[in-house]
Amino acid sequence: MRTVGIVIVTHHSAREVGACLDAALRTGAEIVVVDNAGCAETAREVERRGVRLIQNAVNRGFAGAVNQGIRALATPFILLLNPDAVIQKGLPALVEACARPGVAAAGGMLVDARGRPQTGFMVRQFPTAAALAFEAL
């Protein structure tokens, strides 16, 4: 069984998804693409790479499509990846960060087309009851 599953939600993403999939395939992760009523060109890009594709006849929205993708995977760790994102390095550091006790999520460094950082690496703990109460108010 693979450790990491990647969910990519698309909608008319034929031009972007190819590079995303090529990089994701190099990680060895299990990948599923959920296409929200997109175009045939997107489906061809996904199928050409042998990646599992879930095609929705209607646009279920990002959250609905993410949930479909997660249900289709049987991996302990899930990476949500936009179709225009290209993984530059492997996933072991993210897995290690998420495997720490109490960690709810982690995100990798985002860089622009020139390789400049957009945001830093982050780890978020599960919220405490007090934090949840303040967020709800």
C-alpha positions as CSV (number, residue, x, y, z in Angstrom):
1,M,0.0,0.0,0.0
2,R,1.2,3.5,-0.8
3,T,1.6,6.1,2.0
4,V,0.5,9.2,0.1
5,G,-2.4,9.8,-2.1
6,I,-2.7,12.9,-4.3
7,V,-6.1,14.5,-5.2
8,I,-6.1,16.9,-8.0
9,V,-9.4,18.7,-8.8
10,T,-9.7,20.1,-12.3
11,H,-12.1,22.1,-14.4
12,H,-11.0,23.0,-17.9
13,S,-7.3,22.5,-16.9
14,A,-5.9,20.7,-20.0
15,R,-3.0,23.2,-20.4
16,E,-1.8,23.0,-16.8
17,V,-2.5,19.5,-15.7
18,G,0.1,17.7,-17.8
19,A,3.1,19.2,-16.0
20,C,1.4,18.7,-12.6
21,L,0.8,15.0,-13.3
22,D,4.3,14.3,-14.6
23,A,5.8,15.7,-11.4
24,A,3.2,13.9,-9.2
25,L,3.9,10.6,-10.9
26,R,7.6,10.9,-10.0
27,T,6.7,10.9,-6.3
28,G,5.3,7.3,-6.4
29,A,2.1,8.5,-4.8
30,E,-1.3,7.2,-5.7
31,I,-3.0,9.9,-7.8
32,V,-6.7,10.5,-8.6
33,V,-7.9,13.4,-10.7
34,V,-11.5,14.6,-10.2
35,D,-12.7,16.5,-13.2
36,N,-15.6,18.8,-12.5
37,A,-17.5,18.9,-15.7
38,G,-14.4,19.9,-17.6
39,C,-13.4,19.4,-21.2
40,A,-12.4,16.3,-23.1
41,E,-8.8,17.7,-23.5
42,T,-8.3,17.5,-19.7
43,A,-9.5,13.9,-19.6
44,R,-7.1,13.0,-22.5
45,E,-4.2,14.5,-20.6
46,V,-5.0,12.5,-17.5
47,E,-5.7,9.3,-19.3
48,R,-2.6,9.6,-21.4
49,R,-0.6,9.3,-18.2
50,G,-2.5,6.3,-16.9
51,V,-3.8,8.2,-13.9
52,R,-7.2,7.4,-12.4
53,L,-9.9,9.9,-13.5
54,I,-13.3,10.6,-11.9
55,Q,-15.4,12.6,-14.4
56,N,-18.3,14.5,-12.9
57,A,-21.2,15.3,-15.3
58,V,-21.8,18.5,-13.2
59,N,-19.5,20.8,-11.4
60,R,-19.7,19.6,-7.7
61,G,-17.4,22.4,-6.5
62,F,-13.9,22.1,-5.1
63,A,-14.9,20.6,-1.7
64,G,-17.3,18.1,-3.2
65,A,-14.6,16.9,-5.7
66,V,-12.0,16.8,-3.0
67,N,-14.2,14.5,-0.9
68,Q,-14.7,12.2,-3.9
69,G,-11.0,12.0,-4.5
70,I,-10.3,11.2,-0.8
71,R,-12.9,8.5,-0.8
72,A,-11.3,6.9,-3.8
73,L,-7.9,6.6,-2.1
74,A,-6.8,4.2,0.6
75,T,-3.7,6.0,1.8
76,P,-3.0,7.3,5.3
77,F,-1.8,10.7,3.9
78,I,-3.5,12.9,1.4
79,L,-2.0,15.8,-0.6
80,L,-4.4,18.2,-2.2
81,L,-2.7,19.6,-5.3
82,N,-4.0,22.2,-7.7
83,P,-3.7,21.3,-11.4
84,D,-1.3,24.2,-12.0
85,A,1.1,23.2,-9.2
86,V,4.3,21.2,-10.0
87,I,6.0,19.3,-7.2
88,Q,9.7,20.2,-7.1
89,K,10.9,17.8,-4.5
90,G,9.7,14.5,-3.0
91,L,7.0,14.1,-0.3
92,P,9.0,12.6,2.6
93,A,9.3,15.8,4.5
94,L,5.6,16.5,4.3
95,V,4.8,12.9,5.4
96,E,7.2,13.3,8.3
97,A,5.6,16.6,9.4
98,C,2.1,15.1,9.2
99,A,3.1,12.0,11.1
100,R,4.0,14.0,14.2
101,P,1.5,13.7,17.1
102,G,-1.2,16.3,17.0
103,V,-0.5,17.6,13.5
104,A,-3.5,18.1,11.4
105,A,-2.0,19.4,8.1
106,A,1.2,20.6,6.5
107,G,1.9,22.5,3.4
108,G,5.1,22.6,1.3
109,M,6.9,25.8,0.2
110,L,5.2,27.5,-2.7
111,V,7.5,29.1,-5.3
112,D,6.7,31.3,-8.3
113,A,7.8,30.7,-11.9
114,R,11.3,32.2,-11.0
115,G,11.7,29.9,-8.0
116,R,11.1,32.6,-5.4
117,P,9.3,31.5,-2.3
118,Q,5.7,32.6,-2.0
119,T,5.0,31.3,1.5
120,G,7.0,29.2,3.9
121,F,6.6,25.7,5.2
122,M,3.8,25.5,7.7
123,V,2.5,22.9,10.2
124,R,-0.9,23.4,11.9
125,Q,-1.9,21.5,15.1
126,F,-5.4,20.3,15.7
127,P,-7.3,23.2,17.3
128,T,-8.0,23.2,21.0
129,A,-11.6,23.6,22.3
130,A,-10.8,27.2,23.3
131,A,-9.5,28.0,19.8
132,L,-12.6,26.5,18.2
133,A,-14.8,28.5,20.5
134,F,-13.0,31.8,19.5
135,E,-13.2,30.9,15.8
136,A,-16.9,30.3,16.1
137,L,-17.6,33.6,17.8
